[in-house]
Every structure is written in structure tokens, then in C-alpha cells.
Amino acid sequence: MTSKQISAGVGIPMIVVGIILAFLLAPIQADLKDTVEFVGSLIGILGVIIFIAGLFSRKVPQITS
């Protein structure tokens, strides 16, 4: 179940941080608005990719002797 821990522990917080940066903090920063929006959306997109990858990954069976 490690994949679900990665999705919930890494993907969702990255999406939330990206939303906060892109939509809440970018309008406050007049000089760096474009850069803050870009970084926020990049973090959000990477969070979505990690979240989806965590959903599709499977547990590999361990070979024990």
C-alpha cells in the first residue's frame, strides 16, 4: 500500500501548495506575479502527476527463500 501513501502524502499536499501559490499569493505579489503563478502551477502539475502515478503503481511481489 505504499503507492497510496505516496499519493496521499506527497501528491495531495503538492496540489494544495500549488493552488495556494497560484491563486492566493500571486495576486498579492505585483512585481513577481508571473513567476509566482508559474511556480505554483508547476508544483500543482507535478503533484497531479505524482498522485496519478501513485494510484497506478502496484506492489511488486517479494521473492523469499
C-alpha positions as CSV (number, residue, x, y, z in Angstrom):
1,M,0.0,0.0,0.0
2,T,3.0,2.3,-0.4
3,S,1.6,3.8,-3.5
4,K,-1.5,5.1,-1.7
5,Q,0.8,6.7,0.9
6,I,2.8,8.4,-1.8
7,S,-0.4,9.7,-3.4
8,A,-1.9,11.0,-0.2
9,G,1.4,12.1,1.5
10,V,3.1,13.8,-1.5
11,G,0.7,14.3,-4.3
12,I,-2.2,16.0,-2.4
13,P,0.0,18.4,-0.4
14,M,1.8,19.4,-3.6
15,I,-1.5,20.1,-5.3
16,V,-2.7,22.2,-2.3
17,V,0.5,24.2,-2.2
18,G,0.4,24.8,-5.9
19,I,-3.2,26.1,-5.6
20,I,-2.2,28.4,-2.7
21,L,0.7,29.8,-4.6
22,A,-1.0,30.3,-8.0
23,F,-4.4,31.6,-6.8
24,L,-3.9,33.2,-3.4
25,L,-0.3,34.5,-3.3
26,A,0.2,35.5,-6.9
27,P,-2.2,38.5,-6.8
28,I,-0.5,39.9,-3.7
29,Q,2.9,40.0,-5.4
30,A,2.7,42.7,-8.0
31,D,6.3,42.5,-9.2
32,L,6.7,38.8,-9.3
33,K,3.1,37.8,-10.2
34,D,4.0,35.8,-13.4
35,T,6.9,33.9,-11.7
36,V,4.8,33.0,-8.7
37,E,1.9,31.8,-10.9
38,F,4.3,29.7,-12.9
39,V,6.0,28.1,-9.9
40,G,2.6,27.5,-8.3
41,S,1.1,25.9,-11.4
42,L,4.3,23.8,-11.9
43,I,4.1,22.5,-8.3
44,G,0.4,21.7,-8.8
45,I,1.0,19.8,-12.1
46,L,3.8,17.8,-10.6
47,G,1.6,17.0,-7.6
48,V,-1.1,15.7,-10.0
49,I,1.4,13.6,-11.9
50,I,2.7,12.1,-8.6
51,F,-0.8,11.5,-7.4
52,I,-1.8,9.6,-10.6
53,A,1.4,7.6,-10.6
54,G,0.8,6.6,-7.0
55,L,-2.7,5.4,-8.0
56,F,-1.4,3.2,-10.9
57,S,1.7,1.7,-9.2
58,R,1.4,-1.9,-8.0
59,K,3.1,-3.7,-5.2
60,V,5.9,-5.9,-6.5
61,P,5.8,-9.4,-5.0
62,Q,8.8,-10.2,-2.9
63,I,10.7,-13.4,-3.6
64,T,11.7,-15.0,-0.3
65,S,13.6,-18.2,0.1
